[in-house]
Amino acid sequence: MAENSLAGLVSPQAQALYDRLTSSGALELDVDVDGQAPETLELLSMGVAFRGGEGDALLRPVGIAAALRTLLDREHAELTGRQARLAAGWRALAGRWGAQDDHSASAPISGVQVIPTMAEAAAKAVELYAAGTRLVRAAFTVAFETEPTPHRLLLPPPAALEGGARYLGLYDAAYSNVPWGRRLMSDSAVAGETVRMRRAIPTKMILVDDAMALVAATATGLPALLVTSPDLLRMLADWFDLMWRDSVDAEGEDIPLTRAQRRVVLQLAAGKTDEQIAHETGISVRTVRRHIAVAMSALGAETRFAAGVAASRKGWI
């Protein structure tokens, strides 16, 4: 059984137990496996293992394809629900500024300051990014007025890193489609930032030590908002952590799949056969299988469906 057959959607302990189950077909509860162990309860609660046999004495696995689909459905529902709640909260908040005729007026909510110009927002971003002492979370979109130049790149200060600060950089997957984007991610990683990538980043944000955040607010007609409200900071931290969970390491990422290969991998994630993929993409079954082999190798996936899942999570498709 593949080491990552469940595509990282369960804990390593649960993955190991699932591998044991698929190898043996079933394990006797409280004899071969602890029925109350966290990994056992995780597989049961996730719906990828079930009790069977006389008196429900055996633990049995759900098939790999069905298990992956179940896990993806659960994760998608959870992520969608949480994203919707966070987005609704942010829209309601941002709308209060968008409704104002005079954006230079005092902020209507305590703990939020309007940054009225792009120059001030850029200067504040540099200041905040360098001010971390514990944890800096930064989300980056590809929305720039002009192509970024090296002097505009935010890099973790060596002194902050030596002092134990962690820098988490989350980049829109579109960064890897342009040379300057790949350079920015590479330089940031070399400088000490933990670089990850996600298919889409809704807006730019820098959150420093859970104490202050700068958030792009262009939808309201403003460059940015400076947030110090504890309640809003918790919401922003939750929003970032949710996206971080649904991202992948981007260091050295070069997205080695061609457009045709990505189309095939997208069909894999839907569980389609080689013949169905060939019919829908207009290529031969032999070419489909060659694309699948390349994709599985690039992704380090041992199963076809896991390759589709991994590619989707990386933002390749």
N, C-alpha and C positions, 0 to 999 in steps of 0.2 A: 504494500500500500504506500502511496506517495506520502512523503513527509508533510506536505502542505495540501493534502487532498481537499480539505475544507476551506482552502483559500484564505486562511487567516481570520476566518469569521468566528472562531471559537478560541478559547485559551489553549496554550501549548499542552497543558495537562489533559484537557478534554480531547484535543486532537490525538494525543497518544492513546487514550482509552478507545477512541473511535477506531483507530488503526488496529488495536487488539481485537475489537469486536468484529471488524470486517475480516480479519485473518481467521478467526475461530468460528465465526457465525453466531456465537452466543457465549455469554459468560454467566456462571451461576452467581447470583447476588449473595453477598455476605459470605461467599466461599472463595470465588475467583476474584471478586471485586467488591469493594465496600459500597453498599447500597446508599450510604449517607455521605460519601465523599463528595467534595465540591464538584469534581469533574463529572461524577455520575449524575448528580442533580442538574448540572449544566446541560448535559446531553439530553436528559429527559425534558427539562423545561424548554429547551430549544426545539424539541420535536424531532431530533435526529437519532434518537434511540427510544426503545419502548420496552416495557415489561411483558414477558410472555411465558409460555410453559405452564405447567400445573402450579396453581397458586401464585402465578406471576413471579416465579422464582428465577427466571432467566432474564438477562439483559440482552436485547437484540438490536442490531443497527438498522437504520433506514438506508436504503440504497444510496450510493454516492450522488447520483443525479438529483434524486428527490430531496436528499439532505441539503445539497447546495441551493436548490430552489427555495426550500423552506427557510433556510438561513438568510438568503437574499431578500425574500419577501418580508421577513421580520425586521431586518436591518433597514430596508427601504421604508417600511411603515414608521419605524421609530425615527429615522432621520427626517422623513418628510413631515411628521407631526411636530417634532421639535423645531425644525427650520421654520415651519409655518407660524408657530407661536412666537418665535423670536422675530421673524420678519414683520408680523403684525404689530408687535410691540414697538419695533423700530420705526415702522411707517407712521404709527400714531404719534410717536415722539417727534420725528422729523417734520411731520405735518404741522406741528404747532409753530415751527419757525417759518415754514413755507407760507403759512397764512398771514404772516406779519408783513406789513408794507415797509416798515423800517427795520432792516436786519441789523442795524447798528444799535438798536435798542437793547436794554438789559435783557438777559436771558429770562424767559418766563418760568423756567424750572431751576430751582437751586442746584448748584453743582454742575452747570453747563454754561460754557462761555462760547460765544460766537467768534470765529476767526474770519474776518470779513474779506481778506484779500489772499490771493494765491501766494504772494511773496511771504506774507506772515505765516501762512500754513506750512510752506516749505521750510522756513526757518525753525518753526516749532517742531517739525518732524525731525530735523537734524538734532535739535536740543534734546528731545525726549528719547530718541533712539540711543543717544550716548549716556543717558542718565540712569540706566538700569543697574541695580545692585543685586537683584535676586532673579527675576524672570521677565524677559521682554518678549511679548508675542507680537508679531508683525504680519499683516496680511497685505499682499500686493496684487493689484490688477495690472493689466497692460494698457490702461488708459492714461497716456501721457500726451501733453500738448506737442512735444517734440521728442525725438528719440533720445533716451537718457545717455548722458556722457559720464565717463569715469568719475568726475568730481562730484556728480550728483548721487553717486552710489552710497547707501548707508551701510557701513561696516561695523561690526561689534568692536568696541575699543578694547585693546589688549588688557588694559588695567582692569576693566570690568570683568573680563573672562578670568583673569588671574585671581580676582576677588571672589570667584564662584558664581558669577551671574551666568544664566543660561539665556541664549537668544534663539528663538524659534521663528523661522521665516517660512511662511506659507504662500506659495506662488501659484497664480493661475496657470493651468497647463499650457495656455497659449504662449507663455514665455519661451517654451522650448521649441516653438516654431520659427523663431527669428534669431539671428546670430547674436544680437545684443542681449536678448533675453537669456540665452544660454550662458553668455559671458557673465551677466549679473548674478545668476544663480551659482555659477562656478566660483566666482570671486568671493561671494558671500560665504560659501561653504569653506573655502580655503581660509578665510579670516576667522572662522570659528562658529559661524551660525549653523544651527541644525536646519537644513534645507529640505522642505517637503513640497509636494506638488498636488494640486487638486484640479478637477476638471473645470470648475468655475469658482471665482471669488467674487462675492457680491459688491464689496467696496473695500477701499484701502483703510487700514487701521493700524495704529501702534498703541499697544497697551503695556504700560510700564509698572511692574511690581504691584499690580492690582490696585494702584493708587491714582493713576491718571491715564487717560486715553485720548488720542487724537483720531477722529473719525472723519473720513471724507463725506461731505453732505451735499454733493452737487445737485442732487434731485430737488433740494430745497432752494436752489439758487445761491447757495453759500459754498465757499471752498471747503470749510471744515468746522467741526465742533470740538471743543476741548472739554472733556468730561471728567469730573471729580466726584460726582454723586455715587456713593457706595452701591446703591441699588442698580444704577445703570452700569456701573463697572462690573458687577456680578453678571448682569445680562450679557455684556460684551465678552466677558471671559468664557461664559457658557457657550456663546455663539462661536468663538474661536476654537474652543476645545472640541466642539462638535465637528467642525470642519477638519480639524487636525486629525481626529479619529478616522475620518473618511478620506485620508490622503495617503500618499506613499512617498518613500524616500526619493529624492530627485538628484542626489549627488551623482555625477557621472552619467546622468540620464541623457540619452541621445535619441530616444524613440526610434529604434531601428526598423520599424515596420513601414512598408509602403502603403499608399492609400488603398490599393487592392487587397493587401494582406489585412489591413484594419477592417475592411468590409467583411472579410471572411470571419475574422475573430468576433465581430459583432454578431454574426449569425450563430457562432458557436455558443455565445452567452445565452442565446435564445433556445439552445438545445436542438438545433436543426441537424439533419443528416448531411453527409457529403453531397448526396444527390440533390437534396432540397437547396443547399447553398449554391451548387453549380447552376441549377435552374434559375434561381433568383438573381444571381450575379452575372450570368451569361458567360461563364467560363467552364472549362472541362473539369470533370471530377478529379482527374489526375492533378491539375493545377491547384484545385482546392486543397487536396491532400498535401501538396508541396507547401502551400501557404501555411497550412496548419502546423506542419513540422517546423517551419521557420519560426512561427509565432510561439510555439510551445518552448522551443529552445531559448528564444530571447527572453521569455517570461520565467523560465525555470519551472514551468508547470508540468506536472506528471499526467494530468488528465485534460481532455479537450475542454470540458466545461470549466475547469479551474483556470484554464488559459483565458477564456472569455471573461471570467470574473476578474482576474488579475489585470487584464488589459483595460477593462472598464474603470477599475479603481485607480489605475495609473493615469487615466485621462487620455489614453491612446486612442480610444474610440468614443 
